[in-house]
Amino acid sequence: MKVQVLGPGCPKCRKTKKILQETADDMGRQIDLEHVTDVTEISRQGVFMTPAVIIDGEKVLEGRVPSSDQVKEWLAE
């Protein structure tokens, strides 16, 4: 499962990345976690507010930090 966090590296982006990795670890799920900081790539993905989360090419969140419960739902699918 490819998971991307899109954002410039702000505290909210780092927190999003941490929540994703910790939740995946707790669930025993293997994820390929990537942090995209390039503004051109972020805008190419159609993201206007960061942080954003893209899972296997589908944007699932934009403009806020996810809860661990949300991440569990995404990773369970």
Protein Blocks (a to p, Z undefined) as FASTA:
>chain_A
ZZddedehiaklmmmmmmmmmmmmmnopacdddddfbfklmmmnopabdcdddeehiafb
ghiacdfklmmmmmmZZ
